[in-house]
Amino acid sequence: MKLQLLPSTFEKDGSASLKQHLASFVIDDCVALDAGSLAMSATPLQRKNIRDVVLTHAHLDHIAGLPLFVDDLFATLESPIRVHGQQEVIESLENHIFNWEIYPRFSELTNENGSVLEYHKFSIGETLAIKHLKFRSVSVNHKVPTVGFIIKDEASTIAFTSDTSKMSEFWNEVNNEKSLDAILIECAFPNGLANLAGISHHLTPKALEQELTKLRHGCPIYVINVKPMYRDSVADEISGLEIPNLSILEVGKIYEW
């Protein structure tokens, strides 16, 4: 399994910044997990292959690129973009994004080949078979309906929290796995903004350290979804934890398990 965090924010020289505003992860160049920067940063191969977009929740930084991705491909699609999400996420998209006022309701439109956008609803605990991958949705703890996933192919298993605060069910599911190749877990705010993190249901490095005591696997741990304005502070505080297998996921890098 290969995974890449697509870039969304760039430095003056055009290189990807460490301080990323949007979240979009591509697995094996053919399935998108969240769509924050999907339209802006997917490679030509990824644009050609991706017809399944799995959404963790409906916050803007996780969906911003979805309307433009469908729009870019509209005329050439031979099969629809399939958006996988909880009922609440799909309702948010239809009511607040694809509502004709903000952007076209693509679920009502067709090209010469047929539909261009389809919704596939799932519930917490359900396993989605998408391409050669299996996504088992797991409850996490965010301000809006949000899921994490345990993602598998024939050779590897990874866990992905998306945005979250303190969790219990997620760790139970993860620890029940026979093996785990990696875990991707959020850490949005520095310790000095613990109150804001609590109100908005995010983690700080201190809270992350407490959460990781619940993990029973010795796999690599990658931090994701760091708020860009606090990236330097969060990175310093994570380094200060001195957890050997803990690091921040690098934008653009292809990870393979």
Buried (B, 14 or more C-beta within 10 A) or exposed (E): BBBBBBBBBEEEEEEBBBBBBBBBBBBBBBBBBBBBBBBBBBEEEBBEBBBBBBBBBBBEBBBBBBBBBBBBBBEEBEEBBBBBBBEBBBBBBBEBBBEEEEBBBBBEEEBEEEBBBBBBBBEBEEEBEBBEBBBBBBBBBBBEBBBBBBBBBEEBBBBBBBBBBBBEBBBEBBEEBEEBBBBBBBBBBBBEBBEBBBEBBBBBBBBBBEBBEBBEBEBBBBBBBBBBEBBEBBBEBBEEEEBEEBBBBEBEEEBEB
